[in-house]
Amino acid sequence: MQILEVKGLKTYFETRNGTVRAVDGVDISIDRGDTLGIVGESGCGKTVLALSIMRLLSDPPGRIVSGQINFKGIDLLNLDENEMRKLRGSDISMIFQEPMNSLNPVLKVGDQISEVIRLHEGLSRRDALDRALDMLRFVGIPSAGNRLNNYPHQMSGGMRQRVMIAMALACNPGLMLADEPTTALDVTIQAQIIDLINKLKDEVGTSVMLITHDLGIIAETARYVAVMYTGKVVEYCSVLELFSTPLHPYTVGLMESTPKQTSGGNAYLSTIPGTVPNLYELPSGCSFRNRCPDVMDICAQKEPHLREKSPGHQVRCWKYE
């Protein structure tokens, strides 16, 4: 059963240089207790998609032009700000990319977590702090009782990320949006955060939308994945199909852009030629055509649609029309 279904979502930014179509007709869905990975290079619209779902965009310059965001059967775009505020942090929560910018530097982490609990569940300060302590223990922070009184700057990057996860889970949300939760963390801490996300799915039943550029993290956490490029989903499939039979040339390029080793022991790195087109002036037809090794005449004339190539595997490419 689906907990989230996004249909035809378009989010544009009006700037002095023109209109930026940051999210341009995105369709995704997440089942209850499932994890959907969103991958793509910087600037492809991943974070804007999450902020659109949370209704956290500043208008102006950003605005949701059209589409639907159905959460548990309710279109979030039809809710007013007070109704959305009740949902944020309780039914839907988000882990932002940089916890040091998201946590209040002058408040103790225990107070920040308990504030969310008191706001949504009406508990007393003592009961809310007890719940906050339980959440810090759940996310694996050692000496959790002492850490309640820490300020964010007194904690490591990995611990701050765990605090953000504890805050996001404090009210048992049905859906959590995680925006690059392992960025700037060392490999050991990354593995711990990945294990924690999997624990949420298995033990709590939380549905997760995981935004990342790291395909290794997708392989360890997600069941389905959406590959984005210039605001559009260009491929949507299971993680198994992503690694065994990637279809879109951009997806193939991402899969090949990982360090490899020759038989002689030397390392080399494949790259996708060219650069992402200017989002103010996207080329006609397929936005990937200037970088694509399989480009055809029709690619410059018409934009391809996202079509199902096999059951559950969708691709936006003229090769498969």
ABEGO torsion letter per residue (X at the ends): XBABBBBGBBBBBBBAAEBBBABBGBBBBBBBGBBBBBBEBBGAGAAAAAAAAAGABBOOABBBABEBBBBGGBBAAABBAAAAAAABGAABBBBBABAAAABBAABBAAAAAAAAAAAAAGBBAAAAAAAAAAAAAAAGBBGAAAAAABBAAABBAAAAAAAAAAAAAAAGBABBBBBGAABGBBAAAAAAAAAAAAAAAAAAGBBBBBBBABAAAAAAABABBBBBBGGBBABBBBAAAAAABBABAAAAAAAAABBBBBAAGBBBBBBBBEBBBBAABBBBEBAAAAABAABBAAAAABBBBBBBABBGBBBBBAAAX
